[in-house]
């Protein structure tokens, strides 16, 4: 399963990466912003099966993007 982790905090991205790797997940991508995540999604397309996104980030956050 390919998982995309989106968080503006490097520490949070690293923590989620380590936790998911420990749980056996190997296909992990990270992005520091919603903009970066959208660019990754355009390149990776349907290969990403799960997105874990912080809902409080500068610019576009998970909630605002989902509602628009």
matplotlib code that plots the C-alpha trace (Angstrom):
import matplotlib.pyplot as plt

x = [0.0, 1.4, 0.9, 1.4, 2.1, 1.4, 2.5, 4.3, 6.3, 9.4, 9.3, 5.7, 6.6, 9.6, 7.6, 4.8, 7.3, 9.1, 5.8, 4.5, 7.8, 7.8, 4.3, 5.6, 4.7, 7.4, 5.9, 5.8, 6.0, 6.0, 5.1, 5.6, 2.5, -0.7, 0.8, 3.7, 1.1, -0.9, 2.2, 3.1, -0.5, -0.3, 2.9, 2.0, -1.7, -3.8, -0.7, -1.2, -3.8, -3.9, -3.2, -2.5, -2.8, -2.4, -5.5, -3.8, -1.2, -0.2, -1.8, -4.1, -4.8, -6.6, -10.0, -10.2, -9.0, -11.5, -14.4, -13.7]
y = [0.0, 3.4, 6.1, 9.8, 11.7, 15.5, 17.7, 21.0, 19.7, 17.7, 16.1, 14.9, 13.5, 11.7, 10.3, 9.0, 7.5, 5.6, 4.4, 3.2, 1.5, -0.2, -1.5, -3.0, -0.3, 0.3, 2.5, 5.9, 9.3, 12.7, 16.2, 19.4, 21.2, 20.6, 22.2, 19.6, 16.8, 17.8, 17.8, 14.3, 13.1, 14.4, 12.4, 9.3, 9.2, 6.3, 4.5, 6.4, 4.5, 6.5, 10.1, 11.2, 15.0, 17.5, 19.6, 22.7, 23.9, 27.3, 28.2, 25.3, 22.8, 19.4, 20.8, 23.8, 21.8, 19.0, 21.5, 23.5]
z = [0.0, -1.0, 1.6, 1.3, 4.5, 4.3, 7.2, 7.4, 10.5, 9.6, 13.0, 12.4, 9.0, 10.3, 13.3, 11.0, 8.6, 11.4, 12.9, 9.5, 8.6, 12.0, 11.1, 7.9, 5.3, 2.8, 0.1, 1.8, 0.3, 2.2, 1.4, 3.4, 2.0, 0.2, -2.9, -2.8, -2.1, -5.2, -7.3, -6.1, -6.8, -10.3, -10.9, -8.9, -9.7, -8.5, -7.1, -3.8, -1.8, 1.4, 2.3, 5.9, 6.0, 8.8, 9.0, 10.3, 7.9, 6.4, 3.0, 2.1, 4.9, 4.8, 5.8, 3.6, 0.6, 1.2, 1.6, -1.5]

ax = plt.figure().add_subplot(projection="3d")
ax.plot(x, y, z, "-o")
ax.set_aspect("equal")
plt.show()
